[in-house]
Amino acid sequence: MDGKSWQRSIGDQHFLISTSRSLLPISFVQSAFADPSVYWAEPLSDAATRKMLDNCCTLGLYTLPSPTDTSNPTPIGLARWVTDYVTFAYLTDVFILDAYRNLGLGKWMVRCCREWVLEEMPELRRVMLLTGDEHFARLYGRELGMRVVGRDEGSGLLVLEARKGEVRKAEEEAEKGNNDSTVSEN
């Protein structure tokens, strides 16, 4: 498997996050964009979706039959970094299927996004995102060191950003408070 990957088990369920482009079916991305919870997007043509995925870093979230069997992952979520791969990254399209929400997978996926951007972009200057949800703004603040820098009055979307030092500080704070005994990570 190419790319970076992380594994986690919650009870008898096993999960994988991977940046491997080959694991993420275009059909899954299309269905995610058609989901009402992804209010900011709509399905694109297969060609446009392929081009989009080929020009960003996408973290796919998958279920696994077992922690040792990564050969047949089933996609259940994604998050995309639109980036120049050097100094700037914009987080978008964070999505998890309803059946897998409230398991802590979203927080884990954002932490994997943080790890990826810090490791893969040593010259990082800034990360940004837009969200219409105050709850998620707080999550991104905790996990990525982001702060609200503006609000679009027309849409109500919050504009969040963080500099590399703020992202690094969020990582350090998360490591201090990471004592979740119900989850094992590989």
C-alpha positions in Angstrom: 0.0 0.0 0.0 1.5 3.3 -1.0 1.1 6.5 1.0 0.9 7.0 4.8 -1.5 4.9 6.9 -2.8 4.6 10.4 -4.8 1.8 12.1 -7.2 1.8 15.0 -9.5 -0.7 16.7 -12.6 0.1 18.7 -13.9 -3.0 20.3 -14.1 -5.6 17.5 -14.2 -3.0 14.7 -11.0 -2.3 12.8 -10.3 0.9 10.9 -7.6 2.2 8.5 -6.8 5.8 7.4 -4.6 5.9 4.3 -3.4 8.6 1.9 -3.2 5.9 -0.8 -5.1 7.2 -3.8 -5.6 3.7 -5.2 -7.8 2.6 -2.2 -10.4 5.3 -2.6 -13.1 4.6 -5.2 -14.4 7.6 -7.2 -17.9 6.2 -6.6 -17.5 6.6 -2.8 -16.4 10.2 -3.2 -19.4 10.8 -5.5 -21.8 9.3 -2.9 -20.2 11.4 -0.1 -20.7 14.5 -2.2 -24.3 13.5 -2.7 -24.9 13.1 1.0 -27.0 15.9 2.5 -24.5 16.4 5.3 -21.9 17.5 2.7 -24.0 20.6 2.0 -21.1 22.5 0.5 -20.5 20.0 -2.4 -22.3 18.1 -5.0 -21.3 15.2 -7.2 -18.9 15.9 -10.0 -18.3 14.0 -13.2 -16.0 11.0 -12.8 -13.3 12.8 -14.8 -13.5 15.9 -12.6 -13.5 13.8 -9.4 -10.4 11.9 -10.6 -8.6 15.1 -11.5 -9.6 16.6 -8.1 -8.3 13.6 -6.2 -5.1 13.4 -8.3 -4.3 17.0 -7.3 -4.7 17.0 -3.5 -3.9 14.8 -0.6 -7.0 12.7 0.4 -7.1 10.7 3.6 -9.6 7.8 3.2 -11.2 6.2 6.2 -12.0 2.5 5.9 -13.2 -0.5 7.8 -11.1 -3.6 7.8 -12.1 -7.3 8.3 -9.3 -7.6 10.9 -6.2 -5.6 12.0 -3.9 -7.8 9.9 -6.1 -7.9 6.7 -5.7 -4.6 4.9 -6.3 -6.1 1.5 -10.0 -5.4 1.3 -10.8 -2.0 3.0 -14.3 -0.6 2.8 -14.5 3.2 2.5 -16.5 5.0 5.2 -15.1 8.5 5.2 -12.6 10.9 3.8 -10.8 14.3 4.4 -9.0 16.3 1.7 -6.1 18.6 1.9 -6.0 21.0 -1.1 -2.3 22.0 -1.0 0.8 23.1 -2.8 2.6 20.4 -0.7 5.1 22.9 0.6 3.7 25.9 2.5 -0.2 25.9 2.4 -3.0 23.4 3.0 -6.7 23.9 2.9 -8.8 21.2 4.7 -12.1 20.3 3.1 -14.6 17.5 2.5 -14.3 16.0 5.9 -17.0 13.3 5.9 -17.9 10.0 7.7 -20.9 7.8 6.9 -23.7 8.2 9.5 -23.3 4.6 10.7 -19.8 5.3 11.9 -20.3 8.7 13.5 -20.0 9.2 17.3 -17.2 6.6 17.6 -14.4 9.2 17.8 -13.3 8.5 14.2 -13.8 12.1 13.1 -11.4 13.3 15.8 -9.0 10.6 14.9 -9.1 11.5 11.2 -8.4 15.2 12.0 -5.5 14.1 14.1 -4.2 12.0 11.2 -4.6 15.1 9.0 -2.6 17.1 11.5 0.2 14.4 11.6 0.3 14.3 7.8 0.6 18.0 7.3 3.3 18.4 10.0 5.3 15.5 8.7 4.9 15.9 5.0 5.2 19.7 4.9 8.2 20.8 7.0 8.0 24.3 5.4 4.3 24.7 6.2 3.2 28.3 6.8 -0.6 28.1 7.2 -3.6 25.8 7.2 -7.1 27.0 6.6 -10.7 25.7 6.3 -14.3 26.8 6.2 -17.1 25.4 8.4 -20.7 26.3 9.1 -20.7 24.5 12.4 -19.5 26.0 15.7 -19.0 22.5 17.2 -16.6 21.6 14.4 -14.9 25.0 14.7 -14.1 24.0 18.3 -12.8 20.6 17.2 -10.5 22.1 14.6 -9.4 24.6 17.3 -8.4 21.8 19.7 -7.0 19.4 17.1 -5.3 21.8 14.6 -4.8 24.9 16.6 -7.1 26.8 14.4 -8.9 30.1 15.3 -11.7 31.9 13.6 -10.4 34.8 11.5 -13.6 35.7 9.8 -17.2 34.9 9.0 -19.0 35.2 5.7 -22.1 37.1 6.5 -24.0 35.8 3.5 -23.4 32.1 4.2 -22.6 32.2 7.9 -19.4 30.1 7.2 -16.6 30.6 9.6 -13.1 31.0 8.2 -10.5 29.3 10.4 -6.7 29.3 10.1 -3.6 28.3 12.0 0.1 28.8 11.4 2.5 25.9 11.7 3.5 26.7 15.3 -0.2 26.7 16.3 -0.7 23.3 14.7 2.4 21.9 16.5 1.1 23.3 19.8 -2.2 21.6 19.3 -0.3 18.3 18.6 1.6 18.7 21.9 -1.6 19.5 23.9 -3.3 16.5 22.4 -0.4 14.2 23.3 -0.5 15.5 26.9 -4.2 14.7 27.2 -4.3 11.5 25.1 -5.5 8.9 27.6 -8.3 7.2 25.7 -8.1 3.7 27.1 -11.0 2.4 24.9 -9.0 2.7 21.7 -5.8 1.0 20.6 -3.7 2.5 17.8 -1.1 0.8 15.6 
